[in-house]
Amino acid sequence: MARSNPIVNAKSAENHLMTLLAVEGQSGQEKLIGEAIIKQLKAVGVPASAIKFDDAHKRIPLPTQTGNLFVTLPGTRKGPHMVFATHMDVVPIVAGAKPKKVGRKIVPAGKTALGGDNRTGCAVLVALAETLIRHKLPHPPITLLFTVREESGLQGAKYMDAKRLRGATMCFNVDSKWAADLITGAVGAQSWEVEIHGKAAHAGVAPEKGISSMLVASIALAEAHKGGWWGKVVKGRSYGTSNAGILAGHERRAAGNATNVVTDYVFVRGETRSPDEKFAAKITAAYKAAFMAAAKRVKDASGATAKVDFRGRAEYPSFNIKESDPAVQHAIRAAKSLGMKPKTLFSNGGLDANWFVRYGLPTVTIGAGQHEIHTIKEWVDIPEFIRGCELAVQLATLEPSA
């Protein structure tokens, strides 16, 4: 039976959040935050035997301290096996963050981001476990999942041990702003990188003997923009986005060594996104064509050109769940039972849900008060965070519709 007011201890939930916001844990460095979450879970009554890590870190191609954290809460009534998920890692700009409460907000005390993305989600899952256990609320079998390396390409979700979710029929991922905004779809993404090998020469004495990799990159990116492939991309009914985000030199240091030397090497990394995976690949192909064409235009005095090595790959798939799906309908019912006005949304950002859905687990993403994420203006709306906790409890305890 639905409860209009889930029994969430707001002060305790807020304390969980403040504690987790103060713990380091950039992508790939989740050991400390994992330990902090485990400490909180044990404190609220989760037995150590219910807490396990998978070995995703052994498969992730980037250095990663630990695997994804799985927590099993045995069902106390019959019902569909549910998963509640979130990610443990934060972006680099959060390093050294110290949370400070100011009125109804939590803000960073210094010149860092806060880490509300996604320590709000971590605290919601701890508060969920605490509420279910301490009030002995009836609920179906539940798995709490804390992933690693979400911020660096959804790596934890991609390489997770999906067998641990076998039998689960719906998932609720906490990783957004507003509790009642139900994200039921998101774009897919590709990444690309290009190495441009030119030829060095004295830029003052004999520039004609050089092949400028810097110029090749500049022409290529300008041509991609001119062709409508940069930023917001719309071609007929297909649409997406793209960006070149990193330009570097040897060993990813500054591109070029001096103003009087023709730059012999440039590395560029970018991304493309679209709800249509084939169109995302088409955008990536347009960048490749732009770099190949630019290389032919930049020659030394003998007619030699730069060598271009372009590599593109899919990072995560797109998804779009129908509103009629039982997971979406359950989320709508739970939100309405709390007096919320839920609406379904499609996200232009990737989520762990992209992989969960690909693994066959319908996933709805809800919010818990994070604002201005990935910036030094980041803050958490405490009342909305508590609403996120309440919605999680309602999702876990609401009887499924007949």
N, C-alpha and C positions, 0 to 999 in steps of 0.2 A: 504494500500500500504506500502511496506517495506521501511524503511529509512536506509540508510547506516550508519548514525551517529545519534544515539539517543541523545536527548537534555538532557544530565545529567550534572548538575553543579558539577564538580569534587571537587571543593574546599568545597562546602557545604556538599557533601557526606563524604568527609574526616573528616570534623568537626563532623559530626554525629558519625562516627566511633570512633574518639578520645574521645569524650564525653562518649560513652557507654563502651569503654574499661576501663575507670576509675571507673566504678560503680560495687560494689560488687554484687554477685549473684550466689553463689554455689548452687548445686542441692538441692532443697527443700527450698532455701532461695531467691526466685525470686521476692520478694515484691519490693525491691528498683529498680531493673533493669526494672521491669514492669512499675513502675511509671515514670522512666526516658524515656522509649520508648513512653509512652502515652504523656508525655510532648512534645517530639519531634514531634509526629504525629499531635497533636493539633497545634503546631507552624507552620506546613507546610500546614494547612488547613483542616485537618480531623475533622469533628464535633464530640463532645463528645458522641452524641447519636449513633454514628457508632462504638463505642469502648465498648466491653463487655468481661467479664471473664466468663468461664464456671465453674462448680463446681467439676472438676476432682480431686482437692486436698482433697475432702471429700471421694473419693473412693481409692485414692492411699494409699497403706498400710504403707507408710513411712511418717513421719511428713513433711508437705509441706505447705508453707505459703499462696499460692494462686493458682488459676486454670490457665488454658491456656487462652491466650489473643486472641480474635477474633476481626478483624476490617473489616467492610463492606464498599466497595467502589462500589456504584451503577454503573451499566453499562451505558455508553454514546452511545453505539451502540450495535447492536445485535451480538451475538457470544456465544461460549460455556463458561459457568461459570468456572472461573479459581481460583485456590488456590495457593498462594505463602506462603511457610512455612519456618520456621527456629526455633531453640530452644534458650531460654533465658539463660539457666544455663551454668556454667563453672565448671571445675574440681577443687578440693581443692587446688592444687598447684598454682592456680591463685590468691588466697586470698592476698589482699594488693597490687595488681598489679598497677603500674603507667606507662602508655604508654609514649614512647619517640620517636619522629620522627628523623630518621637518614638517610638522603638522600631520597631514594625512598622506604624506609622501615619504619615500626613501630616496635619497640622492647620494651621489658620491661626495665624499668629504674633500677630495683633492681634484687634480686635473686628469682624471681618468674616466673611462666609462664605468658603469656600475656592475654589469653582469646580470641584470634582471632577465636578460636572454642568456641562459635560461635557468637561473637559480630560482626564479618564481616557480617554474615547473617542478624542479626538484623538491621544493618546499611543499607544493601542493600534494605530491605523492606521499611525502612523509606525513603530512596532516591527514591525508586519506587513511593511511594505515593506522594512525593514532586514533582517529575517530571510530573506525570500524572495530578495533580491538577493545578500546576502553569502554565503549557503549554496547559492545556485543551485538552489533547490528547485523541482521541477516543479510547475506550477500552470496552470490555465486562464486565459483572458483575465479580467483584474480591473480594475474601476474603483473607486477610492477617492473618496468623496464627502464633503465637509465643508460643511454647510449654514449659512446665516445665519438670524438671527431665529427660531430655534426657540422660544425662551423667550417670545416675544411673539406667539404664535398660530400657530406652524409656518409662518411666512410664506415662508421660504426654500424649503422643500419645496413649498409650494403654488404658488409662482410660478417654480419652477425650469424650466430648459430640458429637459423630459422626453425630447426627441429624443436627448439625449446618452446615455440609458440604453437606447436601442433595441437589441434583441438580448439583453439581460440576462434571465436566467430566475429568478434568486433573489438576495435581498439580506439581509445581516446587519448590523443596526443596533446600534451599541454605545452604550447609554444607559440603564444600569440598575445594580443593586447586585451581584447574584450571577451568576457566569458561567453556571452550569447552569440558572438560571431562564429558560426560553425564553418570551418574551412573544409570543404569536401572535394577540392581539386587543386592542382598546382602544376605549374609548368615543368617540363623536363629541361635538361641542360647538357651542353657539350662544352668541353674545354679545348683550347688549341694553343699551340706554342710554335714559334718559328725561330730558327737560328739563321742568321744572315752572315755569311763569311765573305767579306770584301778583301781589300788589300790596303795596307798602310803605306803612306807616303808623306813627305814633308808638305804640309798644307800651304806653306809660303813659297818654297823653292820649286817644288814640282808637283802641284796638286793633280795634274793630268795623269800622273803615274799611279795614282791611287784609285780605289773603288770604294766609295763611301757606303758602308752598311747603314749608317745613320740616314743617308739620303734615300736609300732603298726603302727603309722602314717608313720614312715620312711620306714618300710618294704612295706607298701601298695603303697606308691608313687614310690618306687624303682621298684616294680613289675609292676606297670602301665607303667613305662618307659620301662622296659624290654619287655613288651608285645606289645610295639609300640603304646600305647594309650596316650602318653605324647607329648606335643608340636604339631608338624605337624604330622597328622595321615593319613596314606594312607593304605587302605585295599581293594585290587582289584581295582575296578573302583570308590569306595567310598572314600571320603576324607573330612578332617575337621581339627580342631585344638582343643587343650585343655590346661588348665593351672590350677594349684593349686596356688592361689594367696594370701591366708590369712591363717596363722597358729597362733593360739592364745590359751589362757587358760581361766580360769574362768572370767566372765564378760568382755571378750575379751581383758584382759590384757595379759601380757607375759605368754607364756606356761611354767608351772613349777614355783616353788617358790625358790628353792635352788638346788645347785649341789649335796648336800648330801641327797636329798629326791627323791625317785622314783616318776616320774611324774604321777599323778593319773587322769589327765583330759587334753585332747587336742581337740581343735576345728579347723577344716580345711574347707575352702570354696574355690570352684573352678568353672570353667565354661567349656563348650564345645560348639563348633560352627561347622556348616556344611551347605552347600546348601541343603542337604537332611535332613529334620527334623527327619526322622527315624534313620539315621546314627548318628545324634547328640545324640539321645536317647541311641543308642548302645554304644557310647563312655562313656556316663554317667553310663550305666549299667556295663561297664568294670571297672570303678573306684569303684563302689559299691562292685563288686565281689572281687577286690583287697583288700579292707578294711576288708571285711568279712573273707577272707582267712588269712590275716595278724593277725587278732584277735585270730584265732585258733592256731597260731604258738607261741604266747607269753603267757606263763603260769607262775603261781607262783609255789611254792614247792608242793602245794596240787593238782595242775593240773587245777586250776581255770583260766578262761580267761577273757579278757576285754569284756565289752558290747559295741556294736557299733550301733549307731542310724544314719542311712544314709538317707538323703532326697534329691531328685532331682526333678526339675520342669522345664517346658518350660518357657522361658522368652519372646521371640518374634519369629515370623515366618520368614521363608526365602521368597524371591520373585525373580522373573526374568521376566521382561516385554519384549515382542517381539519387535523387531525394527520396525515392521509394525504398532505398536500401534499409534493412532493419537497423543498422548502426546509426544512420542519419535520423530515422524516425525515433529511435530511442533517445538520441540527443535532443531532438526537438521536444519530445514529451517531457524529458527531465527539466529542460530550461523553462518551459511553460509552467510546469508545476511549481516552480520557484518564483513565478510572476515575471519572468524575463520575456523578452520579445526576440526570439531567435531568428536569425536569417542565415542562409547558406551563402558561402562566398568561394570564389576561385582566386588562388594566390599566385602572384608573379614571382614568388620566392620559393626555393626548394625547401622541403621538409622531410624529416625522417619518414613521414607518411608516404612519400613517393615510393620508398622501398617496401614498406609494410604492405601496401596495396599490391605491389608487384609480386610479393610472396603469397598473395591470396587472402590477406587480412584487411577487410574494409576498415578504414581509419578516418575518424573525424577529429580535427584539431580544434581545441578550445583555447581561450586566453586566460591570463591571470594578472593583468595589470602592468605589463612591461610597456614602456614608452621611450621614444627617441633612442632606440637600440643602436649599438655600435657607434655611439657618439659620446662626447664628454658632457652632453646635456641629458643623458639618460636618467630616467627616474621610474619608480614603481608607485602606482596608485594603490595604496593599502586597501581601501574598501573594495576595489575591483579584484585585488588578489584574494581577499576573503571570499568574494563571490565565486571566484574560480575554484576555491577549496570546496565551497558548498555545492557547486555543480558537480564536482568530481564525486562527492559522497552520494549525491542524488543519482548520478549515473550508475554507481556501484550497487545501490540498494533498491532502486525503483524496479518493481516487478515488470517483466517484459509484457508487452501488449499481447492480447489473445490472438 
